[in-house]
């Protein structure tokens, strides 16, 4: 039997659905990776702010001899 390929053939519906499913799976995986990276960045920002606050409090203590009653004094 001789099979003649139709020159006007394109992708079948099943092939297109498989590609869309694969793209969807990859998008879900990337969303999780990006979400994790964002959370780590927020945590690092909080740690840096905490270290800066500690430094400011220690600097105030060196100058004033006591810790401030209100944080507005060091800002």
PQR file of N, CA, C, O and H, with PARSE charges and radii, in Angstrom:
ATOM      1  N   UNK A   1       0.836  -1.171   0.000 -0.4000 1.5000
ATOM      2  CA  UNK A   1       0.000   0.000   0.000 -0.0000 2.0000
ATOM      3  C   UNK A   1       0.878   1.230   0.000  0.5500 1.7000
ATOM      4  O   UNK A   1       1.863   1.323   0.732 -0.5500 1.4000
ATOM      5  N   UNK A   2       0.514   2.115  -0.792 -0.4000 1.5000
ATOM      6  CA  UNK A   2       1.228   3.371  -0.931 -0.0000 2.0000
ATOM      7  C   UNK A   2       0.470   4.467  -0.209  0.5500 1.7000
ATOM      8  O   UNK A   2      -0.716   4.688  -0.455 -0.5500 1.4000
ATOM      9  H   UNK A   2      -0.286   2.040  -1.387  0.4000 1.0000
ATOM     10  N   UNK A   3       1.173   5.156   0.690 -0.4000 1.5000
ATOM     11  CA  UNK A   3       0.548   6.269   1.432 -0.0000 2.0000
ATOM     12  C   UNK A   3       1.013   7.569   0.814  0.5500 1.7000
ATOM     13  O   UNK A   3       2.212   7.810   0.675 -0.5500 1.4000
ATOM     14  H   UNK A   3       2.137   4.977   0.890  0.4000 1.0000
ATOM     15  N   UNK A   4       0.078   8.387   0.452 -0.4000 1.5000
ATOM     16  CA  UNK A   4       0.391   9.691  -0.102 -0.0000 2.0000
ATOM     17  C   UNK A   4       0.131  10.724   0.986  0.5500 1.7000
ATOM     18  O   UNK A   4      -0.968  10.808   1.533 -0.5500 1.4000
ATOM     19  H   UNK A   4      -0.896   8.191   0.564  0.4000 1.0000
ATOM     20  N   UNK A   5       1.158  11.503   1.287 -0.4000 1.5000
ATOM     21  CA  UNK A   5       1.018  12.525   2.315 -0.0000 2.0000
ATOM     22  C   UNK A   5       0.291  13.721   1.724  0.5500 1.7000
ATOM     23  O   UNK A   5       0.628  14.204   0.642 -0.5500 1.4000
ATOM     24  H   UNK A   5       2.051  11.434   0.843  0.4000 1.0000
ATOM     25  N   UNK A   6      -0.686  14.176   2.436 -0.4000 1.5000
ATOM     26  CA  UNK A   6      -1.444  15.345   2.016 -0.0000 2.0000
ATOM     27  C   UNK A   6      -0.616  16.586   2.316  0.5500 1.7000
ATOM     28  O   UNK A   6      -0.237  16.786   3.470 -0.5500 1.4000
ATOM     29  H   UNK A   6      -0.959  13.783   3.315  0.4000 1.0000
ATOM     30  N   UNK A   7      -0.331  17.394   1.374 -0.4000 1.5000
ATOM     31  CA  UNK A   7       0.497  18.593   1.535 -0.0000 2.0000
ATOM     32  C   UNK A   7      -0.176  19.656   2.392  0.5500 1.7000
ATOM     33  O   UNK A   7       0.512  20.517   2.940 -0.5500 1.4000
ATOM     34  H   UNK A   7      -0.639  17.232   0.436  0.4000 1.0000
ATOM     35  N   UNK A   8      -1.470  19.623   2.521 -0.4000 1.5000
ATOM     36  CA  UNK A   8      -2.192  20.625   3.298 -0.0000 2.0000
ATOM     37  C   UNK A   8      -2.448  20.186   4.733  0.5500 1.7000
ATOM     38  O   UNK A   8      -3.204  20.836   5.454 -0.5500 1.4000
ATOM     39  H   UNK A   8      -2.028  18.923   2.076  0.4000 1.0000
ATOM     40  N   UNK A   9      -1.831  19.098   5.149 -0.4000 1.5000
ATOM     41  CA  UNK A   9      -2.099  18.617   6.508 -0.0000 2.0000
ATOM     42  C   UNK A   9      -1.368  19.494   7.522  0.5500 1.7000
ATOM     43  O   UNK A   9      -0.269  19.986   7.266 -0.5500 1.4000
ATOM     44  H   UNK A   9      -1.216  18.569   4.563  0.4000 1.0000
ATOM     45  N   UNK A  10      -1.997  19.674   8.660 -0.4000 1.5000
ATOM     46  CA  UNK A  10      -1.416  20.472   9.732 -0.0000 2.0000
ATOM     47  C   UNK A  10      -1.365  19.627  10.984  0.5500 1.7000
ATOM     48  O   UNK A  10      -1.312  18.399  10.914 -0.5500 1.4000
ATOM     49  H   UNK A  10      -2.890  19.274   8.868  0.4000 1.0000
ATOM     50  N   UNK A  11      -1.381  20.281  12.122 -0.4000 1.5000
ATOM     51  CA  UNK A  11      -1.366  19.566  13.386 -0.0000 2.0000
ATOM     52  C   UNK A  11      -2.760  19.056  13.696  0.5500 1.7000
ATOM     53  O   UNK A  11      -3.760  19.704  13.387 -0.5500 1.4000
ATOM     54  H   UNK A  11      -1.425  21.278  12.179  0.4000 1.0000
ATOM     55  N   UNK A  12      -2.809  17.891  14.307 -0.4000 1.5000
ATOM     56  CA  UNK A  12      -4.108  17.361  14.703 -0.0000 2.0000
ATOM     57  C   UNK A  12      -4.523  18.002  16.030  0.5500 1.7000
ATOM     58  O   UNK A  12      -3.718  18.622  16.725 -0.5500 1.4000
ATOM     59  H   UNK A  12      -1.997  17.365  14.558  0.4000 1.0000
ATOM     60  N   UNK A  13      -5.779  17.833  16.346 -0.4000 1.5000
ATOM     61  CA  UNK A  13      -6.300  18.389  17.590 -0.0000 2.0000
ATOM     62  C   UNK A  13      -5.602  17.769  18.799  0.5500 1.7000
ATOM     63  O   UNK A  13      -5.332  18.464  19.778 -0.5500 1.4000
ATOM     64  H   UNK A  13      -6.432  17.329  15.781  0.4000 1.0000
ATOM     65  N   UNK A  14      -5.315  16.500  18.743 -0.4000 1.5000
ATOM     66  CA  UNK A  14      -4.635  15.816  19.851 -0.0000 2.0000
ATOM     67  C   UNK A  14      -3.231  16.396  20.038  0.5500 1.7000
ATOM     68  O   UNK A  14      -2.813  16.631  21.171 -0.5500 1.4000
ATOM     69  H   UNK A  14      -5.534  15.935  17.947  0.4000 1.0000
ATOM     70  N   UNK A  15      -2.505  16.627  18.957 -0.4000 1.5000
ATOM     71  CA  UNK A  15      -1.165  17.205  19.059 -0.0000 2.0000
ATOM     72  C   UNK A  15      -1.210  18.601  19.675  0.5500 1.7000
ATOM     73  O   UNK A  15      -0.388  18.929  20.531 -0.5500 1.4000
ATOM     74  H   UNK A  15      -2.845  16.435  18.036  0.4000 1.0000
ATOM     75  N   UNK A  16      -2.153  19.410  19.249 -0.4000 1.5000
ATOM     76  CA  UNK A  16      -2.287  20.754  19.806 -0.0000 2.0000
ATOM     77  C   UNK A  16      -2.656  20.713  21.283  0.5500 1.7000
ATOM     78  O   UNK A  16      -2.152  21.515  22.069 -0.5500 1.4000
ATOM     79  H   UNK A  16      -2.820  19.143  18.554  0.4000 1.0000
ATOM     80  N   UNK A  17      -3.522  19.797  21.665 -0.4000 1.5000
ATOM     81  CA  UNK A  17      -3.918  19.679  23.066 -0.0000 2.0000
ATOM     82  C   UNK A  17      -2.736  19.214  23.923  0.5500 1.7000
ATOM     83  O   UNK A  17      -2.584  19.667  25.057 -0.5500 1.4000
ATOM     84  H   UNK A  17      -3.932  19.146  21.026  0.4000 1.0000
ATOM     85  N   UNK A  18      -1.908  18.327  23.398 -0.4000 1.5000
ATOM     86  CA  UNK A  18      -0.730  17.874  24.140 -0.0000 2.0000
ATOM     87  C   UNK A  18       0.246  19.027  24.353  0.5500 1.7000
ATOM     88  O   UNK A  18       0.803  19.167  25.442 -0.5500 1.4000
ATOM     89  H   UNK A  18      -2.032  17.959  22.477  0.4000 1.0000
ATOM     90  N   UNK A  19       0.460  19.845  23.343 -0.4000 1.5000
ATOM     91  CA  UNK A  19       1.359  20.991  23.473 -0.0000 2.0000
ATOM     92  C   UNK A  19       0.826  21.972  24.500  0.5500 1.7000
ATOM     93  O   UNK A  19       1.587  22.485  25.320 -0.5500 1.4000
ATOM     94  H   UNK A  19       0.008  19.731  22.458  0.4000 1.0000
ATOM     95  N   UNK A  20      -0.463  22.237  24.466 -0.4000 1.5000
ATOM     96  CA  UNK A  20      -1.073  23.150  25.433 -0.0000 2.0000
ATOM     97  C   UNK A  20      -0.962  22.582  26.847  0.5500 1.7000
ATOM     98  O   UNK A  20      -0.713  23.328  27.794 -0.5500 1.4000
ATOM     99  H   UNK A  20      -1.081  21.820  23.799  0.4000 1.0000
ATOM    100  N   UNK A  21      -1.142  21.273  26.997 -0.4000 1.5000
ATOM    101  CA  UNK A  21      -1.020  20.653  28.316 -0.0000 2.0000
ATOM    102  C   UNK A  21       0.413  20.757  28.835  0.5500 1.7000
ATOM    103  O   UNK A  21       0.622  21.054  30.012 -0.5500 1.4000
ATOM    104  H   UNK A  21      -1.344  20.667  26.228  0.4000 1.0000
ATOM    105  N   UNK A  22       1.386  20.521  27.985 -0.4000 1.5000
ATOM    106  CA  UNK A  22       2.796  20.614  28.391 -0.0000 2.0000
ATOM    107  C   UNK A  22       3.142  22.045  28.789  0.5500 1.7000
ATOM    108  O   UNK A  22       3.823  22.259  29.791 -0.5500 1.4000
ATOM    109  H   UNK A  22       1.216  20.280  27.030  0.4000 1.0000
ATOM    110  N   UNK A  23       2.686  23.015  28.023 -0.4000 1.5000
ATOM    111  CA  UNK A  23       2.933  24.418  28.357 -0.0000 2.0000
ATOM    112  C   UNK A  23       2.279  24.763  29.694  0.5500 1.7000
ATOM    113  O   UNK A  23       2.863  25.490  30.498 -0.5500 1.4000
ATOM    114  H   UNK A  23       2.132  22.841  27.209  0.4000 1.0000
ATOM    115  N   UNK A  24       1.082  24.252  29.937 -0.4000 1.5000
ATOM    116  CA  UNK A  24       0.399  24.496  31.210 -0.0000 2.0000
ATOM    117  C   UNK A  24       1.159  23.906  32.386  0.5500 1.7000
ATOM    118  O   UNK A  24       1.277  24.545  33.431 -0.5500 1.4000
ATOM    119  H   UNK A  24       0.607  23.661  29.284  0.4000 1.0000
ATOM    120  N   UNK A  25       1.675  22.693  32.227 -0.4000 1.5000
ATOM    121  CA  UNK A  25       2.450  22.061  33.296 -0.0000 2.0000
ATOM    122  C   UNK A  25       3.719  22.853  33.577  0.5500 1.7000
ATOM    123  O   UNK A  25       4.065  23.084  34.736 -0.5500 1.4000
ATOM    124  H   UNK A  25       1.578  22.173  31.378  0.4000 1.0000
ATOM    125  N   UNK A  26       4.406  23.266  32.534 -0.4000 1.5000
ATOM    126  CA  UNK A  26       5.621  24.072  32.711 -0.0000 2.0000
ATOM    127  C   UNK A  26       5.310  25.405  33.379  0.5500 1.7000
ATOM    128  O   UNK A  26       6.098  25.887  34.192 -0.5500 1.4000
ATOM    129  H   UNK A  26       4.125  23.079  31.592  0.4000 1.0000
ATOM    130  N   UNK A  27       4.175  26.004  33.047 -0.4000 1.5000
ATOM    131  CA  UNK A  27       3.796  27.280  33.656 -0.0000 2.0000
ATOM    132  C   UNK A  27       3.532  27.111  35.149  0.5500 1.7000
ATOM    133  O   UNK A  27       3.914  27.969  35.945 -0.5500 1.4000
ATOM    134  H   UNK A  27       3.535  25.613  32.386  0.4000 1.0000
ATOM    135  N   UNK A  28       2.887  26.020  35.535 -0.4000 1.5000
ATOM    136  CA  UNK A  28       2.614  25.763  36.958 -0.0000 2.0000
ATOM    137  C   UNK A  28       3.923  25.559  37.714  0.5500 1.7000
ATOM    138  O   UNK A  28       4.090  26.075  38.819 -0.5500 1.4000
ATOM    139  H   UNK A  28       2.577  25.323  34.889  0.4000 1.0000
ATOM    140  N   UNK A  29       4.844  24.814  37.126 -0.4000 1.5000
ATOM    141  CA  UNK A  29       6.140  24.587  37.769 -0.0000 2.0000
ATOM    142  C   UNK A  29       6.883  25.899  37.929  0.5500 1.7000
ATOM    143  O   UNK A  29       7.439  26.162  38.995 -0.5500 1.4000
ATOM    144  H   UNK A  29       4.709  24.395  36.228  0.4000 1.0000
ATOM    145  N   UNK A  30       6.907  26.730  36.893 -0.4000 1.5000
ATOM    146  CA  UNK A  30       7.611  28.011  36.961 -0.0000 2.0000
ATOM    147  C   UNK A  30       6.956  28.944  37.975  0.5500 1.7000
ATOM    148  O   UNK A  30       7.648  29.717  38.637 -0.5500 1.4000
ATOM    149  H   UNK A  30       6.455  26.516  36.027  0.4000 1.0000
ATOM    150  N   UNK A  31       5.640  28.882  38.104 -0.4000 1.5000
ATOM    151  CA  UNK A  31       4.955  29.711  39.096 -0.0000 2.0000
ATOM    152  C   UNK A  31       5.430  29.356  40.496  0.5500 1.7000
ATOM    153  O   UNK A  31       5.650  30.243  41.321 -0.5500 1.4000
ATOM    154  H   UNK A  31       5.078  28.254  37.566  0.4000 1.0000
ATOM    155  N   UNK A  32       5.590  28.073  40.768 -0.4000 1.5000
ATOM    156  CA  UNK A  32       6.081  27.649  42.071 -0.0000 2.0000
ATOM    157  C   UNK A  32       7.500  28.113  42.323  0.5500 1.7000
ATOM    158  O   UNK A  32       7.829  28.532  43.433 -0.5500 1.4000
ATOM    159  H   UNK A  32       5.412  27.353  40.098  0.4000 1.0000
ATOM    160  N   UNK A  33       8.345  28.043  41.308 -0.4000 1.5000
ATOM    161  CA  UNK A  33       9.739  28.474  41.454 -0.0000 2.0000
ATOM    162  C   UNK A  33       9.806  29.978  41.715  0.5500 1.7000
ATOM    163  O   UNK A  33      10.553  30.425  42.586 -0.5500 1.4000
ATOM    164  H   UNK A  33       8.079  27.703  40.406  0.4000 1.0000
ATOM    165  N   UNK A  34       9.036  30.748  40.973 -0.4000 1.5000
ATOM    166  CA  UNK A  34       9.036  32.202  41.136 -0.0000 2.0000
ATOM    167  C   UNK A  34       8.483  32.573  42.510  0.5500 1.7000
ATOM    168  O   UNK A  34       8.997  33.478  43.167 -0.5500 1.4000
ATOM    169  H   UNK A  34       8.430  30.385  40.266  0.4000 1.0000
ATOM    170  N   UNK A  35       7.452  31.885  42.933 -0.4000 1.5000
ATOM    171  CA  UNK A  35       6.845  32.169  44.243 -0.0000 2.0000
ATOM    172  C   UNK A  35       7.849  31.911  45.371  0.5500 1.7000
ATOM    173  O   UNK A  35       7.931  32.684  46.326 -0.5500 1.4000
ATOM    174  H   UNK A  35       7.034  31.150  42.399  0.4000 1.0000
ATOM    175  N   UNK A  36       8.605  30.823  45.254 -0.4000 1.5000
ATOM    176  CA  UNK A  36       9.617  30.502  46.259 -0.0000 2.0000
ATOM    177  C   UNK A  36      10.709  31.563  46.279  0.5500 1.7000
ATOM    178  O   UNK A  36      11.157  31.979  47.348 -0.5500 1.4000
ATOM    179  H   UNK A  36       8.538  30.195  44.479  0.4000 1.0000
ATOM    180  N   UNK A  37      11.134  31.997  45.110 -0.4000 1.5000
ATOM    181  CA  UNK A  37      12.179  33.030  45.030 -0.0000 2.0000
ATOM    182  C   UNK A  37      11.687  34.342  45.632  0.5500 1.7000
ATOM    183  O   UNK A  37      12.448  35.039  46.304 -0.5500 1.4000
ATOM    184  H   UNK A  37      10.770  31.659  44.242  0.4000 1.0000
ATOM    185  N   UNK A  38      10.433  34.681  45.397 -0.4000 1.5000
ATOM    186  CA  UNK A  38       9.884  35.909  45.968 -0.0000 2.0000
ATOM    187  C   UNK A  38       9.850  35.828  47.499  0.5500 1.7000
ATOM    188  O   UNK A  38      10.159  36.806  48.180 -0.5500 1.4000
ATOM    189  H   UNK A  38       9.815  34.116  44.851  0.4000 1.0000
ATOM    190  N   UNK A  39       9.480  34.676  48.032 -0.4000 1.5000
ATOM    191  CA  UNK A  39       9.414  34.515  49.484 -0.0000 2.0000
ATOM    192  C   UNK A  39      10.807  34.614  50.095  0.5500 1.7000
ATOM    193  O   UNK A  39      10.984  35.219  51.153 -0.5500 1.4000
ATOM    194  H   UNK A  39       9.229  33.881  47.480  0.4000 1.0000
ATOM    195  N   UNK A  40      11.791  34.022  49.432 -0.4000 1.5000
ATOM    196  CA  UNK A  40      13.167  34.118  49.936 -0.0000 2.0000
ATOM    197  C   UNK A  40      13.655  35.562  49.914  0.5500 1.7000
ATOM    198  O   UNK A  40      14.352  35.998  50.830 -0.5500 1.4000
ATOM    199  H   UNK A  40      11.648  33.531  48.573  0.4000 1.0000
ATOM    200  N   UNK A  41      13.294  36.299  48.879 -0.4000 1.5000
ATOM    201  CA  UNK A  41      13.700  37.708  48.801 -0.0000 2.0000
ATOM    202  C   UNK A  41      13.046  38.521  49.920  0.5500 1.7000
ATOM    203  O   UNK A  41      13.692  39.387  50.511 -0.5500 1.4000
ATOM    204  H   UNK A  41      12.727  35.945  48.135  0.4000 1.0000
ATOM    205  N   UNK A  42      11.787  38.253  50.212 -0.4000 1.5000
ATOM    206  CA  UNK A  42      11.111  38.954  51.305 -0.0000 2.0000
ATOM    207  C   UNK A  42      11.766  38.630  52.646  0.5500 1.7000
ATOM    208  O   UNK A  42      11.959  39.512  53.484 -0.5500 1.4000
ATOM    209  H   UNK A  42      11.262  37.550  49.732  0.4000 1.0000
ATOM    210  N   UNK A  43      12.105  37.355  52.839 -0.4000 1.5000
ATOM    211  CA  UNK A  43      12.765  36.958  54.086 -0.0000 2.0000
ATOM    212  C   UNK A  43      14.125  37.638  54.230  0.5500 1.7000
ATOM    213  O   UNK A  43      14.481  38.090  55.318 -0.5500 1.4000
ATOM    214  H   UNK A  43      11.948  36.639  52.159  0.4000 1.0000
ATOM    215  N   UNK A  44      14.879  37.710  53.146 -0.4000 1.5000
ATOM    216  CA  UNK A  44      16.185  38.373  53.188 -0.0000 2.0000
ATOM    217  C   UNK A  44      16.029  39.855  53.497  0.5500 1.7000
ATOM    218  O   UNK A  44      16.848  40.431  54.214 -0.5500 1.4000
ATOM    219  H   UNK A  44      14.590  37.342  52.262  0.4000 1.0000
ATOM    220  N   UNK A  45      14.989  40.471  52.963 -0.4000 1.5000
ATOM    221  CA  UNK A  45      14.723  41.886  53.228 -0.0000 2.0000
ATOM    222  C   UNK A  45      14.396  42.116  54.704  0.5500 1.7000
ATOM    223  O   UNK A  45      14.852  43.089  55.305 -0.5500 1.4000
ATOM    224  H   UNK A  45      14.324  40.003  52.380  0.4000 1.0000
ATOM    225  N   UNK A  46      13.610  41.221  55.275 -0.4000 1.5000
ATOM    226  CA  UNK A  46      13.270  41.337  56.694 -0.0000 2.0000
ATOM    227  C   UNK A  46      14.514  41.176  57.553  0.5500 1.7000
ATOM    228  O   UNK A  46      14.694  41.912  58.523 -0.5500 1.4000
ATOM    229  H   UNK A  46      13.240  40.430  54.787  0.4000 1.0000
ATOM    230  N   UNK A  47      15.373  40.226  57.212 -0.4000 1.5000
ATOM    231  CA  UNK A  47      16.601  40.025  57.977 -0.0000 2.0000
ATOM    232  C   UNK A  47      17.520  41.238  57.883  0.5500 1.7000
ATOM    233  O   UNK A  47      18.132  41.632  58.877 -0.5500 1.4000
ATOM    234  H   UNK A  47      15.227  39.628  56.424  0.4000 1.0000
ATOM    235  N   UNK A  48      17.621  41.834  56.694 -0.4000 1.5000
ATOM    236  CA  UNK A  48      18.465  43.019  56.527 -0.0000 2.0000
ATOM    237  C   UNK A  48      17.912  44.193  57.331  0.5500 1.7000
ATOM    238  O   UNK A  48      18.673  44.927  57.962 -0.5500 1.4000
ATOM    239  H   UNK A  48      17.124  41.515  55.888  0.4000 1.0000
ATOM    240  N   UNK A  49      16.591  44.372  57.310 -0.4000 1.5000
ATOM    241  CA  UNK A  49      15.977  45.463  58.070 -0.0000 2.0000
ATOM    242  C   UNK A  49      16.194  45.255  59.571  0.5500 1.7000
ATOM    243  O   UNK A  49      16.437  46.211  60.308 -0.5500 1.4000
ATOM    244  H   UNK A  49      15.973  43.776  56.797  0.4000 1.0000
ATOM    245  N   UNK A  50      16.105  44.024  60.006 -0.4000 1.5000
ATOM    246  CA  UNK A  50      16.335  43.724  61.415 -0.0000 2.0000
ATOM    247  C   UNK A  50      17.780  44.024  61.814  0.5500 1.7000
ATOM    248  O   UNK A  50      18.032  44.570  62.889 -0.5500 1.4000
ATOM    249  H   UNK A  50      15.908  43.248  59.408  0.4000 1.0000
ATOM    250  N   UNK A  51      18.718  43.668  60.951 -0.4000 1.5000
ATOM    251  CA  UNK A  51      20.132  43.957  61.236 -0.0000 2.0000
ATOM    252  C   UNK A  51      20.376  45.464  61.274  0.5500 1.7000
ATOM    253  O   UNK A  51      21.124  45.947  62.124 -0.5500 1.4000
ATOM    254  H   UNK A  51      18.513  43.224  60.078  0.4000 1.0000
ATOM    255  N   UNK A  52      19.749  46.211  60.357 -0.4000 1.5000
ATOM    256  CA  UNK A  52      19.887  47.668  60.350 -0.0000 2.0000
ATOM    257  C   UNK A  52      19.302  48.295  61.620  0.5500 1.7000
ATOM    258  O   UNK A  52      19.881  49.228  62.176 -0.5500 1.4000
ATOM    259  H   UNK A  52      19.142  45.818  59.667  0.4000 1.0000
ATOM    260  N   UNK A  53      18.169  47.787  62.071 -0.4000 1.5000
ATOM    261  CA  UNK A  53      17.554  48.298  63.287 -0.0000 2.0000
ATOM    262  C   UNK A  53      18.445  48.013  64.501  0.5500 1.7000
ATOM    263  O   UNK A  53      18.611  48.863  65.375 -0.5500 1.4000
ATOM    264  H   UNK A  53      17.699  47.029  61.619  0.4000 1.0000
ATOM    265  N   UNK A  54      19.008  46.817  64.539 -0.4000 1.5000
ATOM    266  CA  UNK A  54      19.916  46.473  65.636 -0.0000 2.0000
ATOM    267  C   UNK A  54      21.120  47.415  65.661  0.5500 1.7000
ATOM    268  O   UNK A  54      21.522  47.889  66.723 -0.5500 1.4000
ATOM    269  H   UNK A  54      18.873  46.127  63.829  0.4000 1.0000
ATOM    270  N   UNK A  55      21.688  47.680  64.496 -0.4000 1.5000
ATOM    271  CA  UNK A  55      22.834  48.586  64.402 -0.0000 2.0000
ATOM    272  C   UNK A  55      22.462  49.989  64.863  0.5500 1.7000
ATOM    273  O   UNK A  55      23.224  50.639  65.579 -0.5500 1.4000
ATOM    274  H   UNK A  55      21.361  47.294  63.633  0.4000 1.0000
ATOM    275  N   UNK A  56      21.277  50.454  64.445 -0.4000 1.5000
ATOM    276  CA  UNK A  56      20.836  51.790  64.847 -0.0000 2.0000
ATOM    277  C   UNK A  56      20.615  51.865  66.361  0.5500 1.7000
ATOM    278  O   UNK A  56      20.971  52.861  66.990 -0.5500 1.4000
ATOM    279  H   UNK A  56      20.658  49.926  63.863  0.4000 1.0000
ATOM    280  N   UNK A  57      20.037  50.831  66.938 -0.4000 1.5000
ATOM    281  CA  UNK A  57      19.821  50.824  68.389 -0.0000 2.0000
ATOM    282  C   UNK A  57      21.141  50.816  69.147  0.5500 1.7000
ATOM    283  O   UNK A  57      21.287  51.517  70.148 -0.5500 1.4000
ATOM    284  H   UNK A  57      19.747  50.021  66.427  0.4000 1.0000
ATOM    285  N   UNK A  58      22.087  50.042  68.685 -0.4000 1.5000
ATOM    286  CA  UNK A  58      23.394  50.007  69.347 -0.0000 2.0000
ATOM    287  C   UNK A  58      24.118  51.343  69.213  0.5500 1.7000
ATOM    288  O   UNK A  58      24.776  51.789  70.153 -0.5500 1.4000
ATOM    289  H   UNK A  58      21.969  49.473  67.871  0.4000 1.0000
ATOM    290  N   UNK A  59      24.000  51.981  68.057 -0.4000 1.5000
ATOM    291  CA  UNK A  59      24.593  53.308  67.877 -0.0000 2.0000
ATOM    292  C   UNK A  59      23.978  54.332  68.801  0.5500 1.7000
ATOM    293  O   UNK A  59      24.685  55.167  69.365 -0.5500 1.4000
ATOM    294  H   UNK A  59      23.465  51.619  67.293  0.4000 1.0000
ATOM    295  N   UNK A  60      22.662  54.277  68.963 -0.4000 1.5000
ATOM    296  CA  UNK A  60      21.977  55.188  69.884 -0.0000 2.0000
ATOM    297  C   UNK A  60      22.440  54.943  71.320  0.5500 1.7000
ATOM    298  O   UNK A  60      22.643  55.886  72.085 -0.5500 1.4000
ATOM    299  H   UNK A  60      22.087  53.599  68.504  0.4000 1.0000
ATOM    300  N   UNK A  61      22.602  53.685  71.673 -0.4000 1.5000
ATOM    301  CA  UNK A  61      23.039  53.345  73.025 -0.0000 2.0000
ATOM    302  C   UNK A  61      24.444  53.884  73.308  0.5500 1.7000
ATOM    303  O   UNK A  61      24.727  54.366  74.405 -0.5500 1.4000
ATOM    304  H   UNK A  61      22.437  52.919  71.051  0.4000 1.0000
ATOM    305  N   UNK A  62      25.316  53.796  72.304 -0.4000 1.5000
ATOM    306  CA  UNK A  62      26.681  54.309  72.477 -0.0000 2.0000
ATOM    307  C   UNK A  62      26.651  55.821  72.703  0.5500 1.7000
ATOM    308  O   UNK A  62      27.387  56.336  73.545 -0.5500 1.4000
ATOM    309  H   UNK A  62      25.086  53.405  71.413  0.4000 1.0000
ATOM    310  N   UNK A  63      25.814  56.527  71.963 -0.4000 1.5000
ATOM    311  CA  UNK A  63      25.755  57.988  72.080 -0.0000 2.0000
ATOM    312  C   UNK A  63      24.995  58.454  73.314  0.5500 1.7000
ATOM    313  O   UNK A  63      25.426  59.390  73.988 -0.5500 1.4000
ATOM    314  H   UNK A  63      25.216  56.109  71.278  0.4000 1.0000
ATOM    315  N   UNK A  64      23.876  57.819  73.616 -0.4000 1.5000
ATOM    316  CA  UNK A  64      22.999  58.303  74.685 -0.0000 2.0000
ATOM    317  C   UNK A  64      23.204  57.575  76.008  0.5500 1.7000
ATOM    318  O   UNK A  64      22.784  58.072  77.053 -0.5500 1.4000
ATOM    319  H   UNK A  64      23.526  57.059  73.068  0.4000 1.0000
ATOM    320  N   UNK A  65      23.831  56.424  75.982 -0.4000 1.5000
ATOM    321  CA  UNK A  65      24.038  55.679  77.214 -0.0000 2.0000
ATOM    322  C   UNK A  65      22.835  54.863  77.647  0.5500 1.7000
ATOM    323  O   UNK A  65      22.870  54.218  78.695 -0.5500 1.4000
ATOM    324  H   UNK A  65      24.172  56.021  75.133  0.4000 1.0000
ATOM    325  N   UNK A  66      21.778  54.882  76.860 -0.4000 1.5000
ATOM    326  CA  UNK A  66      20.586  54.086  77.150 -0.0000 2.0000
ATOM    327  C   UNK A  66      19.848  53.799  75.838  0.5500 1.7000
ATOM    328  O   UNK A  66      20.065  54.467  74.827 -0.5500 1.4000
ATOM    329  H   UNK A  66      21.749  55.406  76.009  0.4000 1.0000
ATOM    330  N   UNK A  67      18.997  52.819  75.881 -0.4000 1.5000
ATOM    331  CA  UNK A  67      18.196  52.515  74.696 -0.0000 2.0000
ATOM    332  C   UNK A  67      16.998  53.455  74.643  0.5500 1.7000
ATOM    333  O   UNK A  67      16.494  53.863  75.690 -0.5500 1.4000
ATOM    334  H   UNK A  67      18.821  52.276  76.703  0.4000 1.0000
ATOM    335  N   UNK A  68      16.537  53.804  73.458 -0.4000 1.5000
ATOM    336  CA  UNK A  68      15.408  54.742  73.358 -0.0000 2.0000
ATOM    337  C   UNK A  68      14.096  54.107  73.815  0.5500 1.7000
ATOM    338  O   UNK A  68      13.895  52.898  73.698 -0.5500 1.4000
ATOM    339  H   UNK A  68      16.947  53.473  72.608  0.4000 1.0000
ATOM    340  N   UNK A  69      13.207  54.958  74.340 -0.4000 1.5000
ATOM    341  CA  UNK A  69      11.882  54.494  74.718 -0.0000 2.0000
ATOM    342  C   UNK A  69      10.989  54.324  73.488  0.5500 1.7000
ATOM    343  O   UNK A  69      10.058  53.519  73.477 -0.5500 1.4000
ATOM    344  H   UNK A  69      13.371  55.940  74.436  0.4000 1.0000
ATOM    345  N   UNK A  70      11.303  55.108  72.456 -0.4000 1.5000
ATOM    346  CA  UNK A  70      10.494  55.133  71.248 -0.0000 2.0000
ATOM    347  C   UNK A  70      11.429  54.989  70.050  0.5500 1.7000
ATOM    348  O   UNK A  70      12.475  55.636  69.998 -0.5500 1.4000
ATOM    349  H   UNK A  70      12.059  55.763  72.466  0.4000 1.0000
ATOM    350  N   UNK A  71      11.063  54.159  69.104 -0.4000 1.5000
ATOM    351  CA  UNK A  71      11.916  53.963  67.924 -0.0000 2.0000
ATOM    352  C   UNK A  71      11.962  55.192  67.017  0.5500 1.7000
ATOM    353  O   UNK A  71      12.852  55.286  66.172 -0.5500 1.4000
ATOM    354  H   UNK A  71      10.213  53.633  69.146  0.4000 1.0000
ATOM    355  N   UNK A  72      11.047  56.117  67.164 -0.4000 1.5000
ATOM    356  CA  UNK A  72      11.050  57.324  66.344 -0.0000 2.0000
ATOM    357  C   UNK A  72      12.287  58.173  66.637  0.5500 1.7000
ATOM    358  O   UNK A  72      12.677  58.982  65.795 -0.5500 1.4000
ATOM    359  H   UNK A  72      10.324  56.040  67.851  0.4000 1.0000
ATOM    360  N   UNK A  73      12.907  58.016  67.788 -0.4000 1.5000
ATOM    361  CA  UNK A  73      14.087  58.793  68.128 -0.0000 2.0000
ATOM    362  C   UNK A  73      15.292  58.416  67.280  0.5500 1.7000
ATOM    363  O   UNK A  73      16.188  59.238  67.084 -0.5500 1.4000
ATOM    364  H   UNK A  73      12.589  57.359  68.472  0.4000 1.0000
ATOM    365  N   UNK A  74      15.330  57.198  66.778 -0.4000 1.5000
ATOM    366  CA  UNK A  74      16.498  56.754  66.024 -0.0000 2.0000
ATOM    367  C   UNK A  74      16.275  56.808  64.516  0.5500 1.7000
ATOM    368  O   UNK A  74      17.206  56.594  63.740 -0.5500 1.4000
ATOM    369  H   UNK A  74      14.603  56.531  66.937  0.4000 1.0000
ATOM    370  N   UNK A  75      15.073  57.086  64.115 -0.4000 1.5000
ATOM    371  CA  UNK A  75      14.778  57.115  62.666 -0.0000 2.0000
ATOM    372  C   UNK A  75      15.056  58.481  62.093  0.5500 1.7000
ATOM    373  O   UNK A  75      14.868  58.698  60.895 -0.5500 1.4000
ATOM    374  H   UNK A  75      14.317  57.260  64.746  0.4000 1.0000
TER
END
